[in-house]
Amino acid sequence: MKKNKTFIPKIIHLIFRKQKNQNLKKGFSLLEALVVLVIFALIAGIAGPRLLSQLGGAKVKAAKIQISQFMTALDVYSLDVGSYPSTDQGLSALLTAPSGVDGWNGPYLGKLSLPQDPWGVDYVYSFPGKKFDYDLMSLGEDKTIGGEGSAADIHANE
């Protein structure tokens, strides 16, 4: 049997020729880059608004949780003192004893200062309330009474 001596060099030549052609095609063409950018823009256009709407919903949930914590503290205050703080005493009565109040056993909140709602505004408190024992609410995103959606007021007991 006779061995073909040219077989191995032909294979090596074919391998290197293939690698040489591949080296010429490094990187992306302008058209490929533009297609990728268009795809990213479409994804951002679809997903972006959904993510932003979730952010507003998270602030509403945070306000509801804070109102719930205030309600618990107000109930404990009422059990200790015998009534809820007056509108003049406000929510600060949960942190420091109002003058002339017997039975105060606070502070009733675990913070050194009254927390504001997620939009940076103080909660609105009044005693006696219109529907319930007291009224407690966040003014929402628009920071004014009324509104709809994430701008709606967030009330205790609702």
Z-matrix of the N, CA and C atoms (Angstrom, degrees):
N
C 1 1.451
C 2 1.513 1 110.62
N 3 1.268 2 112.59 1 135.61
C 4 1.450 3 119.86 2 -178.76
C 5 1.527 4 108.53 3 -101.80
N 6 1.328 5 115.62 4 130.00
C 7 1.463 6 119.78 5 -179.90
C 8 1.509 7 109.04 6 -88.46
N 9 1.309 8 114.54 7 142.04
C 10 1.449 9 120.30 8 178.08
C 11 1.516 10 108.13 9 -84.72
N 12 1.329 11 117.19 10 110.38
C 13 1.460 12 122.02 11 -177.15
C 14 1.520 13 112.36 12 -76.19
N 15 1.304 14 117.75 13 -18.41
C 16 1.462 15 120.04 14 -177.48
C 17 1.529 16 112.67 15 -90.44
N 18 1.314 17 117.25 16 -4.96
C 19 1.463 18 120.29 17 -177.04
C 20 1.527 19 111.81 18 -66.12
N 21 1.310 20 119.10 19 -48.11
C 22 1.466 21 122.68 20 -177.59
C 23 1.525 22 111.27 21 -65.68
N 24 1.309 23 120.40 22 -46.69
C 25 1.465 24 118.28 23 177.58
C 26 1.530 25 113.41 24 -62.37
N 27 1.322 26 118.57 25 -30.72
C 28 1.466 27 120.42 26 177.89
C 29 1.532 28 110.53 27 -67.12
N 30 1.318 29 116.17 28 -40.60
C 31 1.472 30 119.84 29 178.86
C 32 1.521 31 109.98 30 -64.54
N 33 1.314 32 116.13 31 -46.08
C 34 1.476 33 120.00 32 178.92
C 35 1.522 34 109.75 33 -60.22
N 36 1.322 35 116.92 34 -42.17
C 37 1.460 36 120.35 35 178.63
C 38 1.528 37 111.11 36 -61.32
N 39 1.340 38 117.48 37 -43.62
C 40 1.460 39 121.18 38 179.79
C 41 1.542 40 111.68 39 -64.14
N 42 1.339 41 116.27 40 -40.20
C 43 1.472 42 120.19 41 179.24
C 44 1.516 43 110.64 42 -63.65
N 45 1.319 44 117.35 43 -48.97
C 46 1.457 45 120.07 44 -178.23
C 47 1.522 46 111.70 45 -67.43
N 48 1.336 47 117.38 46 -34.10
C 49 1.462 48 120.30 47 178.40
C 50 1.521 49 109.91 48 -65.67
N 51 1.348 50 117.00 49 -39.90
C 52 1.460 51 121.01 50 178.71
C 53 1.530 52 109.99 51 -64.86
N 54 1.343 53 117.64 52 -44.34
C 55 1.457 54 121.05 53 178.37
C 56 1.525 55 111.06 54 -63.78
N 57 1.305 56 117.11 55 -35.83
C 58 1.457 57 120.70 56 179.90
C 59 1.528 58 110.27 57 -64.34
N 60 1.333 59 117.50 58 -41.94
C 61 1.462 60 121.34 59 178.05
C 62 1.534 61 111.22 60 -67.05
N 63 1.331 62 116.75 61 -35.02
C 64 1.456 63 119.40 62 179.14
C 65 1.518 64 110.98 63 -69.70
N 66 1.299 65 118.25 64 -35.30
C 67 1.460 66 121.40 65 179.01
C 68 1.520 67 111.59 66 -64.15
N 69 1.313 68 116.99 67 -29.19
C 70 1.454 69 120.31 68 179.07
C 71 1.525 70 111.75 69 -71.22
N 72 1.333 71 118.06 70 -21.80
C 73 1.460 72 121.42 71 -174.03
C 74 1.534 73 111.50 72 -106.51
N 75 1.310 74 119.10 73 44.48
C 76 1.455 75 122.12 74 176.15
C 77 1.519 76 109.02 75 -85.11
N 78 1.379 77 116.81 76 146.33
C 79 1.454 78 121.17 77 176.77
C 80 1.517 79 112.24 78 88.90
N 81 1.338 80 115.05 79 -176.34
C 82 1.451 81 121.85 80 -177.34
C 83 1.518 82 109.96 81 -116.59
N 84 1.304 83 115.00 82 151.38
C 85 1.466 84 118.55 83 175.57
C 86 1.528 85 108.12 84 -80.58
N 87 1.297 86 116.11 85 165.22
C 88 1.463 87 121.08 86 178.71
C 89 1.520 88 110.79 87 -61.37
N 90 1.304 89 118.06 88 -38.68
C 91 1.455 90 122.05 89 179.80
C 92 1.528 91 111.22 90 -63.95
N 93 1.335 92 117.04 91 -42.85
C 94 1.466 93 120.09 92 178.36
C 95 1.531 94 110.97 93 -63.41
N 96 1.318 95 117.53 94 -41.51
C 97 1.462 96 121.39 95 179.03
C 98 1.530 97 110.74 96 -64.16
N 99 1.333 98 117.58 97 -39.78
C 100 1.465 99 120.71 98 178.97
C 101 1.524 100 111.67 99 -66.84
N 102 1.315 101 117.62 100 -37.91
C 103 1.464 102 121.29 101 177.93
C 104 1.529 103 109.79 102 -62.41
N 105 1.321 104 117.09 103 -43.58
C 106 1.465 105 120.90 104 178.50
C 107 1.529 106 110.35 105 -62.99
N 108 1.325 107 117.74 106 -42.54
C 109 1.468 108 120.78 107 178.18
C 110 1.522 109 112.03 108 -62.41
N 111 1.313 110 117.73 109 -39.55
C 112 1.465 111 121.13 110 178.28
C 113 1.525 112 110.43 111 -65.06
N 114 1.318 113 117.26 112 -40.46
C 115 1.465 114 120.69 113 177.97
C 116 1.525 115 110.21 114 -63.24
N 117 1.328 116 117.67 115 -44.96
C 118 1.468 117 120.79 116 177.67
C 119 1.526 118 111.32 117 -60.91
N 120 1.323 119 117.11 118 -40.73
C 121 1.465 120 120.65 119 179.59
C 122 1.536 121 110.91 120 -64.22
N 123 1.317 122 117.20 121 -40.45
C 124 1.467 123 120.45 122 177.67
C 125 1.529 124 111.48 123 -63.78
N 126 1.321 125 116.65 124 -43.68
C 127 1.467 126 120.18 125 178.61
C 128 1.524 127 110.52 126 -63.04
N 129 1.323 128 117.55 127 -44.04
C 130 1.468 129 120.86 128 179.07
C 131 1.522 130 111.21 129 -64.63
N 132 1.317 131 117.39 130 -36.90
C 133 1.464 132 121.01 131 179.07
C 134 1.512 133 113.02 132 -67.41
N 135 1.305 134 116.87 133 -30.68
C 136 1.462 135 120.90 134 179.41
C 137 1.528 136 111.03 135 -85.32
N 138 1.325 137 117.51 136 -46.06
C 139 1.466 138 121.35 137 -173.57
C 140 1.528 139 112.67 138 -82.69
N 141 1.320 140 118.94 139 -30.73
C 142 1.459 141 122.55 140 -176.05
C 143 1.521 142 114.50 141 -55.84
N 144 1.326 143 118.62 142 -54.51
C 145 1.472 144 119.43 143 -179.41
C 146 1.526 145 113.05 144 -61.42
N 147 1.323 146 116.59 145 -34.48
C 148 1.473 147 118.93 146 179.02
C 149 1.521 148 110.50 147 -66.16
N 150 1.323 149 117.17 148 -40.73
C 151 1.457 150 120.08 149 179.53
C 152 1.520 151 111.03 150 -66.40
N 153 1.332 152 117.52 151 -40.63
C 154 1.457 153 120.39 152 179.94
C 155 1.522 154 111.85 153 -66.70
N 156 1.335 155 117.75 154 -34.82
C 157 1.462 156 119.41 155 178.45
C 158 1.524 157 110.35 156 -68.95
N 159 1.324 158 117.66 157 -31.32
C 160 1.459 159 120.75 158 176.98
C 161 1.522 160 111.14 159 -67.20
N 162 1.325 161 117.61 160 -33.25
C 163 1.456 162 121.19 161 178.93
C 164 1.521 163 110.37 162 -63.08
N 165 1.330 164 117.65 163 -44.51
C 166 1.460 165 120.93 164 177.86
C 167 1.518 166 111.41 165 -62.88
N 168 1.318 167 117.19 166 -39.31
C 169 1.461 168 121.30 167 178.41
C 170 1.518 169 111.92 168 -65.37
N 171 1.319 170 117.66 169 -33.70
C 172 1.463 171 121.22 170 178.74
C 173 1.521 172 111.03 171 -66.48
N 174 1.323 173 117.15 172 -37.55
C 175 1.465 174 119.89 173 178.57
C 176 1.524 175 111.31 174 -67.65
N 177 1.321 176 117.09 175 -37.97
C 178 1.463 177 120.92 176 176.95
C 179 1.527 178 109.59 177 -63.18
N 180 1.325 179 117.02 178 -43.48
C 181 1.468 180 120.92 179 178.61
C 182 1.525 181 110.86 180 -63.33
N 183 1.329 182 116.77 181 -40.63
C 184 1.467 183 120.29 182 179.06
C 185 1.529 184 110.50 183 -63.57
N 186 1.334 185 117.67 184 -40.57
C 187 1.461 186 120.89 185 178.11
C 188 1.525 187 110.88 186 -63.79
N 189 1.326 188 117.37 187 -40.55
C 190 1.471 189 120.73 188 178.39
C 191 1.526 190 111.02 189 -63.52
N 192 1.311 191 116.91 190 -39.07
C 193 1.461 192 120.47 191 178.63
C 194 1.526 193 110.62 192 -65.84
N 195 1.335 194 117.39 193 -43.61
C 196 1.460 195 120.29 194 178.42
C 197 1.526 196 111.05 195 -63.75
N 198 1.322 197 117.52 196 -40.85
C 199 1.461 198 120.78 197 178.11
C 200 1.522 199 109.76 198 -62.42
N 201 1.318 200 117.04 199 -39.94
C 202 1.458 201 120.76 200 177.46
C 203 1.526 202 111.18 201 -61.63
N 204 1.325 203 117.15 202 -40.35
C 205 1.470 204 121.00 203 177.33
C 206 1.526 205 110.86 204 -65.21
N 207 1.334 206 116.94 205 -40.79
C 208 1.471 207 120.42 206 175.92
C 209 1.528 208 110.44 207 -61.61
N 210 1.326 209 116.77 208 -42.30
C 211 1.467 210 120.57 209 -179.04
C 212 1.526 211 111.30 210 -61.28
N 213 1.324 212 116.59 211 -42.02
C 214 1.462 213 120.41 212 177.82
C 215 1.525 214 110.42 213 -63.46
N 216 1.322 215 116.76 214 -45.60
C 217 1.463 216 120.75 215 179.53
C 218 1.532 217 110.80 216 -63.53
N 219 1.339 218 117.76 217 -40.04
C 220 1.465 219 120.90 218 178.70
C 221 1.529 220 111.09 219 -65.36
N 222 1.313 221 117.39 220 -37.77
C 223 1.464 222 120.03 221 178.65
C 224 1.526 223 111.48 222 -66.20
N 225 1.324 224 117.66 223 -41.73
C 226 1.466 225 120.77 224 177.72
C 227 1.528 226 109.95 225 -65.91
N 228 1.328 227 117.19 226 -41.34
C 229 1.468 228 121.85 227 175.95
C 230 1.527 229 109.81 228 -57.34
N 231 1.314 230 116.10 229 -46.07
C 232 1.463 231 120.82 230 -179.11
C 233 1.527 232 111.56 231 -62.85
N 234 1.324 233 117.44 232 -38.54
C 235 1.466 234 120.77 233 177.23
C 236 1.531 235 111.38 234 -65.20
N 237 1.333 236 116.82 235 -39.02
C 238 1.465 237 120.54 236 -179.50
C 239 1.526 238 112.65 237 -73.56
N 240 1.326 239 116.19 238 -45.02
C 241 1.468 240 121.73 239 -171.31
C 242 1.530 241 112.11 240 -92.76
N 243 1.307 242 117.41 241 -31.79
C 244 1.460 243 121.00 242 -178.87
C 245 1.516 244 113.71 243 108.25
N 246 1.313 245 117.88 244 -10.87
C 247 1.467 246 121.90 245 174.96
C 248 1.523 247 108.36 246 -157.76
N 249 1.305 248 114.50 247 168.85
C 250 1.458 249 119.67 248 177.07
C 251 1.524 250 109.16 249 -78.72
N 252 1.341 251 118.11 250 159.60
C 253 1.465 252 119.55 251 177.38
C 254 1.531 253 110.49 252 -61.95
N 255 1.310 254 116.31 253 147.12
C 256 1.465 255 119.84 254 176.81
C 257 1.525 256 109.23 255 -70.70
N 258 1.311 257 115.63 256 168.26
C 259 1.464 258 119.98 257 177.68
C 260 1.517 259 110.01 258 -61.26
N 261 1.339 260 117.21 259 -38.69
C 262 1.473 261 120.64 260 179.47
C 263 1.528 262 111.56 261 -66.11
N 264 1.341 263 116.89 262 -39.61
C 265 1.462 264 119.51 263 178.19
C 266 1.526 265 110.52 264 -69.37
N 267 1.299 266 116.53 265 -37.78
C 268 1.453 267 122.63 266 175.22
C 269 1.514 268 113.57 267 64.68
N 270 1.305 269 114.83 268 -167.35
C 271 1.463 270 121.47 269 -178.63
C 272 1.525 271 112.16 270 -70.32
N 273 1.326 272 117.61 271 -17.41
C 274 1.469 273 119.78 272 178.08
C 275 1.523 274 111.32 273 -64.70
N 276 1.345 275 117.98 274 -18.69
C 277 1.469 276 121.11 275 175.64
C 278 1.525 277 111.13 276 -65.26
N 279 1.305 278 117.57 277 -15.86
C 280 1.463 279 120.54 278 176.87
C 281 1.525 280 111.93 279 -78.40
N 282 1.334 281 116.73 280 -17.43
C 283 1.465 282 121.48 281 -178.18
C 284 1.521 283 112.76 282 -104.49
N 285 1.326 284 116.79 283 -40.29
C 286 1.462 285 121.42 284 -179.05
C 287 1.518 286 108.97 285 -129.05
N 288 1.315 287 115.23 286 144.80
C 289 1.468 288 120.71 287 -177.04
C 290 1.527 289 110.11 288 -67.94
N 291 1.326 290 117.63 289 124.38
C 292 1.465 291 119.58 290 174.90
C 293 1.532 292 109.77 291 -70.04
N 294 1.319 293 116.58 292 151.28
C 295 1.462 294 119.45 293 179.78
C 296 1.525 295 109.75 294 -67.68
N 297 1.330 296 115.86 295 141.71
C 298 1.451 297 121.58 296 177.11
C 299 1.512 298 115.19 297 77.72
N 300 1.336 299 118.16 298 14.19
C 301 1.473 300 121.25 299 -179.47
C 302 1.525 301 108.41 300 -109.46
N 303 1.326 302 116.06 301 121.66
C 304 1.462 303 121.45 302 177.72
C 305 1.525 304 110.06 303 -94.24
N 306 1.326 305 115.54 304 146.26
C 307 1.449 306 120.50 305 176.03
C 308 1.517 307 114.94 306 90.13
N 309 1.328 308 116.97 307 0.13
C 310 1.470 309 119.97 308 -179.82
C 311 1.523 310 108.15 309 -64.04
N 312 1.334 311 116.96 310 128.42
C 313 1.459 312 121.57 311 -176.29
C 314 1.530 313 110.21 312 -133.26
N 315 1.320 314 115.75 313 39.84
C 316 1.461 315 120.36 314 -174.61
C 317 1.503 316 112.88 315 -92.36
N 318 1.274 317 118.58 316 -164.36
C 319 1.461 318 126.74 317 5.97
C 320 1.534 319 111.91 318 -71.63
N 321 1.319 320 114.02 319 150.55
C 322 1.461 321 121.45 320 -174.87
C 323 1.524 322 112.89 321 -97.01
N 324 1.315 323 115.85 322 -7.34
C 325 1.468 324 121.16 323 174.90
C 326 1.515 325 108.35 324 -115.41
N 327 1.289 326 117.46 325 148.80
C 328 1.457 327 121.87 326 -178.98
C 329 1.511 328 113.89 327 -83.02
N 330 1.316 329 117.93 328 15.90
C 331 1.460 330 121.20 329 -177.82
C 332 1.520 331 109.65 330 -117.90
N 333 1.328 332 116.21 331 160.67
C 334 1.458 333 120.89 332 179.69
C 335 1.523 334 112.14 333 -85.37
N 336 1.318 335 116.28 334 -18.48
C 337 1.462 336 120.47 335 178.22
C 338 1.525 337 108.56 336 -138.04
N 339 1.317 338 115.41 337 160.93
C 340 1.467 339 119.79 338 179.87
C 341 1.519 340 110.00 339 -70.32
N 342 1.323 341 117.40 340 127.94
C 343 1.467 342 118.64 341 177.32
C 344 1.525 343 111.08 342 -72.03
N 345 1.309 344 114.84 343 148.29
C 346 1.462 345 120.43 344 174.06
C 347 1.520 346 107.99 345 -94.72
N 348 1.334 347 115.31 346 165.81
C 349 1.467 348 118.40 347 177.61
C 350 1.532 349 109.43 348 -69.77
N 351 1.318 350 118.10 349 170.20
C 352 1.474 351 120.33 350 -176.63
C 353 1.525 352 114.54 351 -60.49
N 354 1.316 353 118.43 352 -13.92
C 355 1.467 354 121.97 353 178.68
C 356 1.526 355 111.61 354 -98.72
N 357 1.345 356 117.37 355 7.55
C 358 1.463 357 121.21 356 174.79
C 359 1.508 358 115.14 357 82.71
N 360 1.321 359 117.89 358 22.67
C 361 1.462 360 122.13 359 -178.34
C 362 1.534 361 108.27 360 -118.14
N 363 1.342 362 116.82 361 145.83
C 364 1.459 363 120.59 362 176.90
C 365 1.521 364 110.52 363 -66.23
N 366 1.323 365 115.50 364 146.83
C 367 1.465 366 120.58 365 174.89
C 368 1.525 367 108.82 366 -70.62
N 369 1.322 368 115.98 367 148.89
C 370 1.467 369 121.96 368 -179.34
C 371 1.529 370 107.79 369 -98.40
N 372 1.353 371 116.42 370 124.00
C 373 1.463 372 122.13 371 -178.38
C 374 1.521 373 109.14 372 -127.76
N 375 1.325 374 115.89 373 139.28
C 376 1.473 375 119.75 374 172.61
C 377 1.528 376 109.25 375 -148.17
N 378 1.330 377 115.12 376 143.18
C 379 1.458 378 122.55 377 177.72
C 380 1.522 379 107.82 378 -137.45
N 381 1.298 380 118.23 379 127.68
C 382 1.463 381 129.64 380 1.78
C 383 1.526 382 111.55 381 -77.31
N 384 1.318 383 115.14 382 158.73
C 385 1.458 384 120.93 383 -178.76
C 386 1.514 385 111.96 384 -88.14
N 387 1.311 386 116.44 385 171.32
C 388 1.468 387 121.67 386 -179.97
C 389 1.534 388 111.20 387 -80.00
N 390 1.350 389 117.47 388 -45.72
C 391 1.462 390 120.93 389 -179.04
C 392 1.522 391 111.90 390 -103.39
N 393 1.312 392 117.20 391 -34.05
C 394 1.455 393 122.57 392 -173.41
C 395 1.532 394 109.13 393 -122.27
N 396 1.340 395 116.30 394 -174.09
C 397 1.463 396 119.85 395 -179.74
C 398 1.527 397 111.50 396 -57.15
N 399 1.314 398 117.05 397 -40.09
C 400 1.461 399 122.16 398 179.01
C 401 1.526 400 108.67 399 -143.20
N 402 1.312 401 115.80 400 161.47
C 403 1.463 402 121.87 401 174.04
C 404 1.523 403 108.13 402 -109.88
N 405 1.317 404 115.91 403 131.79
C 406 1.451 405 122.25 404 177.29
C 407 1.512 406 107.04 405 -140.86
N 408 1.340 407 116.63 406 127.15
C 409 1.464 408 118.25 407 -178.13
C 410 1.516 409 111.90 408 -155.08
N 411 1.336 410 113.15 409 158.71
C 412 1.454 411 122.70 410 169.15
C 413 1.525 412 106.21 411 -103.89
N 414 1.312 413 116.22 412 142.46
C 415 1.463 414 119.56 413 -179.13
C 416 1.529 415 112.64 414 -78.21
N 417 1.316 416 117.47 415 -7.13
C 418 1.461 417 120.33 416 177.38
C 419 1.514 418 112.78 417 81.60
N 420 1.313 419 114.56 418 -170.46
C 421 1.465 420 121.64 419 -173.81
C 422 1.529 421 113.02 420 -62.56
N 423 1.335 422 117.27 421 -35.61
C 424 1.470 423 119.49 422 -177.04
C 425 1.528 424 113.06 423 -80.29
N 426 1.340 425 118.04 424 -9.31
C 427 1.468 426 124.28 425 175.35
C 428 1.518 427 113.43 426 62.09
N 429 1.331 428 116.82 427 21.71
C 430 1.461 429 121.71 428 175.61
C 431 1.528 430 108.39 429 -134.49
N 432 1.314 431 116.01 430 161.39
C 433 1.458 432 120.10 431 -179.92
C 434 1.523 433 109.22 432 -66.92
N 435 1.338 434 115.40 433 135.79
C 436 1.465 435 121.52 434 -178.82
C 437 1.515 436 110.98 435 96.45
N 438 1.293 437 115.52 436 -166.11
C 439 1.464 438 121.29 437 178.61
C 440 1.517 439 111.67 438 110.78
N 441 1.323 440 115.32 439 170.17
C 442 1.463 441 121.96 440 -179.14
C 443 1.517 442 109.67 441 -133.15
N 444 1.331 443 116.19 442 157.55
C 445 1.464 444 121.07 443 178.93
C 446 1.512 445 110.84 444 64.93
N 447 1.343 446 117.69 445 -135.32
C 448 1.462 447 120.65 446 179.79
C 449 1.525 448 111.55 447 -72.22
N 450 1.322 449 117.51 448 -11.66
C 451 1.465 450 121.38 449 176.42
C 452 1.525 451 111.51 450 -88.79
N 453 1.330 452 117.85 451 -4.62
C 454 1.463 453 121.35 452 -179.05
C 455 1.518 454 110.52 453 -71.27
N 456 1.330 455 115.85 454 151.10
C 457 1.451 456 120.71 455 175.16
C 458 1.529 457 109.59 456 -67.56
N 459 1.317 458 115.31 457 146.56
C 460 1.469 459 120.65 458 179.52
C 461 1.518 460 107.18 459 -113.80
N 462 1.330 461 116.00 460 113.42
C 463 1.462 462 121.64 461 -174.18
C 464 1.523 463 111.38 462 -102.01
N 465 1.326 464 115.03 463 150.88
C 466 1.466 465 120.78 464 170.07
C 467 1.522 466 107.40 465 -72.15
N 468 1.321 467 116.82 466 155.25
C 469 1.467 468 123.40 467 176.40
C 470 1.518 469 113.56 468 65.74
N 471 1.308 470 119.04 469 19.04
C 472 1.480 471 120.05 470 177.62
C 473 1.492 472 110.36 471 -126.34
